[in-house]
């Protein structure tokens, strides 16, 4: 158990470093900012503790907020993503799968895994961008930022997952 916690800590540090040092400085066309730190919620198995997953999600969001100066938006959206991760995963996992299944291409199948990633990123980004704008006054700009950031994030997360699956 201590080893898995250490692995989660390393994954968190790597994703925060990637986000803060590189991706926070990318704003394609002034709208699309990729947020791949939400991929951290993809690394928890189906039988992971719900409280533990929520604490990890909260901590990840808090660390991103501290380094990105986003005033609690990442914390709230990551906590929401952590909260919906288990129900989404339990719906997407094949019925005959083991309880300790790790979400990835080989265990869930490509289609289910991509659906899982898309839904989790959509929920996270919707919460993040709604909290960021906190108004519908500029709804068109909000929608463009949300959709472009979501698409870019999903693309980068799937590329990261391809490299992770080839490595293991």
N, C-alpha and C positions, 0 to 999 in steps of 0.2 A: 504494500500500500504506500509506503514511503517512497518507493521508486516511481510509482505512477504520479504522485504529487510532485516529485522532482521533475519528471518529464513535462507535466503541465506547466510548471514554473519556467522551464526552458522554452517551451512553445510560446508562453506569454511574453517572455523577454524578447524572443526573436520577432514576433508579430508587432509588438510595440515599437521596437527599434526600426523595423521596416516602415511602419506607419509614420512615426514621428520624424525620422531622418530623411525619408524619401517621398512617401506618398502624400504627406500633408502639403508638399510644395508643388504638387501637380494639380492644375485646374484647367482641364482641357476646355477650350473655348469660353473660359470664364464660368463654367457650370459644373463640369464633371470632376469630382474629387473622389478617387477610389478609397474605400475604407475596407481593407482586408482583415482588420483585427477581429471582425465578426466571425472569421473562419475559426477562431479559437473555440467557439461553441460547437463546431463540427467534430471536435476531438474527444468528446465524452461518449462513453458506451451507453447502451440502453439501460444497463443495470446500475449506472452511476447514481449516487445519492442526489436527490433533488435539492436538498439544502446545500450540499457541497457544490453542485453546479451553479446554483444561485450565488453563492459566495464567490466562486471563481469569476462568474460573469460580472458581478458588482465590482470586484477588485480590478479586473481587466479594464472595465469602463472608467473606474476612478484613476487608474494609472494613465490611461489615454487622455483623460480630462486634464490631469496635472501637467502633462507634457505638451498638450495641444491647446490649452487655455480655452476649452469649450464649455466651461461652466455647468457641468453636470449632465450635459446632453448625451455624452457617450456612456456615462454611468447608467442613466435611465434606460437608454435604448439597449445596452448590453444586458441589463437586468431583465428587461422584457424578452430579449432573445433567449436568455438562459431559462426563463420561465416557460417559453413555448417549445424549447428544444426537445424535451422528453415526449410531449404529446405528438409533435410532428414526426419524430423518429419512430415512435411506436406505430403510427399509421403507415409509414413508408417501408418499414422492415417487413420482409416476407413472414408469413404466419409460422412457418416451420423453423424459423431462425432461433438460435440460442439466445439466452438472456444477456450474455455478456458480449453481444455483437458490437463491433466497432464500425461506425458508419464510414464506408468507403465504396469505391467502385465494385470491388470483388464481392463484398458481403451483401450489398443491397441491389446490385445491378446498376448499370449506367443510368437508365431512365429514372428509377426511384431516387438514386443519389442526386442526380441533377435537379429533380423536383424538390428534394429536401433542401439543397443549397439555395435554390431560387426562392423558395418560400421563406426560409430563415433570413436571407438577405433582404427580401422585400419587407418583411415585418420590421427588421432592425432599421433599415433606411427610412421607412415611412415614419417611424417614431422619431428618429434623429432629425429628419428634415422638418417635420411638423414642430418639434420643439425648437429648432433653430429659427424658423421664421415666426412662429407663435402668432401668425395671422394668415388670413386668406386674402389679404389686400393685394398681394402680388402672386396670385394663384398660378399664372402662366410661368413665371420664373421659378416658383416652387416646384411645379410639375416637371419642368425641363431639368432642373437640378436633381430632383429625385430620380427620374427615369435614367438620365445619363450617368449619374453616380452609381445607380444600382446595376446597370448593364456593365459598366466598367469594372465594378467590384466583383460581380459574378464571373466575368471573364478572367480576371486575375486570380480569383480563388480557385477556379477550375484548372487553371494553368499550374498553380501551386500544388493542387491535388494530384495532377498527372505526375509531377516530379516526385511527390511523396510516395505515390504508388509504385513508381519505377524503382525507387530506392529500397523499398521494403519488399 
